[in-house]
């Protein structure tokens, strides 16, 4: 049999590339810096190629080194999936799930998902991470996360997805301002820069613009909020209006405000809520079972509103 590289040395290489620092990478791998360096040198000897160019002060990955890192990530992810397959054989709703969720869903749904698992699947443990869609998809591809809860549609090519519900958009504005709004609402009649949205990296901005058919950029205020809670405070200060997802409203985001909820113009705009996982995972049964539970127990009212 060929003298194959060890998984341990591949793990050292991937973490060094991620951290771009020998000391930090060694700490993540729970080894000394010399052990990590020796392991990577051993990997280079086995492969017969230089993966890292070094001098006494710095280092850089060679082109083939970067390619090896990408392949090594896939290998390590597949090994993790293999271990999970054996560990959970015959007991799909057990073990650990590293679950990622976007900020415009996490505060309003994640705690309910955790409670659901505690009640229905006590042997299933969730480790949670909140981040933007782009970063979560990257972490999923690298094997750092197992499952995501995202707002769809997004580009999930290379992954499997499962829709678990819909989340309508509502328009909110201060009660005093709502008296001056002509019904039905016409975006063109609204003042320029009167609509507040989130920063572009939050996918809800694109979803709201598309779903609500908000084509006139002159109506959008250049200020971009970092969270839905910031949007609420801006609108509660009578600075304009915004769009909020129904799940945030149901969770009480408008508590202690003087905001009025209104239907946006057009045909009941909404976003889809879905689960996303790698195509190569061995835990499809677990993810689908969890998705059905979320759909049936946590989002039936929202589903009925479509």
Phi, psi and omega in degrees: 000143180300154176279088186280149177294148181280150176298326181299315181291325175296321178296319177300315184296315182298317181289327176293319179296321181293318185270335183055034180201125184296318183295313180294319179296320179296320179296320179296323181275357180058043175224170176283162180296322180293323178295316179297315181297318179295321179297320180289323175297320177298321178297318178296320179295319180294320183278337179079020180222151175280122181263333183225133171267126186238149160223187187286349182243332187211177176208163175211148179280137174285170179299316179291330177297319178293323177294320178297321178301314180298316179293323181295322177300315179298318180298312182295322177296316180295325177293318177301317179296322179297316179298316179296323178301313181290317183298322186257015180301121178083356180218075187297324185268051178225170177090203188242138174236122175273105190253125177254149182210147180280155185296337181273002174240318189310311184293342188251349183231326189300317181298326179288326177293318178298315180297320178301315180294321179298323182278316187265327185226071186297342179268005178256125183247133180252128171252120194256144175219132179250129180194178179287162182303313183300315182290324179293318179296323177295317179295324177295316180297326181276357181082011180278339175231157181257328190208144179235149166248115186231164169268126181257157006274144167221167180285104180248029178300133184092355179234163170261147177225157180219120178285131180245352178172177174238155184226101183295151173266139174238151176264135179232142176206165180297144182304322181294321180289329184295337180294335183266359182272128179281132178261141353291154184294136175237119182304324184294338179275354182276151179296151175298146178060031182259356181252123181259138180226172177280168174300155188300330182290347174273116188297341180298334178297310178296320179297317182294317180298317181289308185296323182269003177054047181268088186268342184269101183293342179294338181280345184271130179288139180294340176291128180243119184283159179266346181205163177296326179296323176294319177302316180300317181292323178297315182288325179292342177272012176066032181269347182162209182227170177205178176247136178233145175287148183301323183296329177289321178295315179298331181279357175095023182294339181266006180300138179065025174243174177245041184263147178249137179266131183225155175282130177293163176297156175092198190264090172029073181293148181202168171240150174274145174250131184214163173261146180226135178214166180291146179293334185271358185294152177264006188247030182302318181300317179297314183293320179292321178297317178295319179299318178295321179295318177297316181298317186275327188256334185249338185231023182295324181292319180295319178300323184289344184276352182295000000 
